[in-house]
Amino acid sequence: MSSVGIDQISFYTSNYYLDLRTLARAQNTDPEKYYVGIGQEKMGMPAHDEDIVTMAASAAAPLFKSEDSKHISTLLFATETGIDQSKAAGVYVHRLLGLHENCRVVELKQACYSATAAVQMACALVARQPEQTVLVIASDIAKYDLDSPGEATQGCGAVAMLIRANPRIITIDPQVGNYTEDVMDFWRPNYRKTAIVDGKYSTKIYLKSLKRAWEHFRDASSLAFTDLSFFCYHLPFSRMAQKAHRHLSKVNKSPLEVEGIEAQIEGSLLYNKLIGNSYTASLFIGLTSLLENSKNNLSGQRIGFFSYGSGCVAEFFSGTVVDGYEKWLFKELHMAMLDSRSELAYEQYLELYHAPDPRNGESMEITADTKGKFRLANISDHKREYIAL
Ligand code: HMG
């Protein structure tokens, strides 16, 4: 059977960010707590007319520059920032991207984990019908209460991936390790805009799930820890991945020194430090960061992935980077996007944070603000109108 995996990958984040030094100043906190303690520098803030739909469409748009979007058979949309209890956000994206009317669309949810479920389901669909291409998009806005410990770990971003047979970027192995446990570490009831989080507990459950998912992976796969050269973790903040990787290295008695262990993940952390938590998208933005910023050519290298979604569901899986992958990356586009973002003053951040969100059917024209390719133009009669720019 032919291999299956990620054929193209592109991400998007909004054009605004708050430097965590600005947040620290406003909170009278030592900025080193953020820059060093949690390993984060900036957090992305969505523009007024940006949401998971516009970010998703902007993430996917580069994938269709050189090819037709009409051949996509399925769009799987992973998010925990749903805009509707019924209609899948991907249906709006289907129109904005001009996908074929015979393309199926569905939304998946399980906190930050669901993008991994989407990738695995996409691989299974392609394994069954190798001529198919599945588009997986993960798009999220991480929002916590002001003045809560989670505030500095906000962020926003979307990642889009084409899943195909004989992929050009990375093949995904079928063997996985899973762990599920009913816990309340982080959740967001339908009536809330911000997550409720038991922060310290969530970090403990993250590490416990890593160990359990790894143990299951070790039973399912013939790969040993030392067969994996690089690792990508779910990234609520970059220090979490450093702690997790140290933990896994210790569990497996890694022969590497501290610097060697750090080097296995550092490339994957760069974009997250500048964007913040992008929930479902973060693991795969981390992969993009590794592929685009690694000092070495990664062809033939095996990567271990740890996906974690609070609540909780976790998965450890693996993949191998394909020869020539570097030709198919969108590194320049991503760098230009990050470089052209505007820094927010604290008051501007608060204004975006409190942006109105009509709930009673009242009409609202939305300030044109995004530098992306799509915008949310207005909301009226409970309907959201998206346009391409
Ligand atoms: P906190 O409790 O305010 O921070 O928030 P802290 O006091 O634990 O400090 C953090 C670190 O900074 C500590 O290092 C301090 O020592 C250090 P550690 O002990 O951890 O190694 N520190 C300093 N370092 C240098 N200079 C200083 C300084 N001061 C302190 N001056 C917390 C931390 C994680 C609780 C908070 O950020 C939070 O609640 N975040 C949200 C929850 C979260 O991200 N959890 C992660 C695991 S769960 C997950 O990943 C799932 C998630 O993405 C959701 C989903 O699945 O959908 C969240």
Residues whose N, C-alpha, C, O or C-beta is under 5 A from the ligand:
A	BS01	HMG	D30 E32 K33 V36 G37 I38 A111 C112 P149 G150 T153 F186 V197 G199 K200 S202 T203 Y206 P236 Y279 Y308 G309 S310
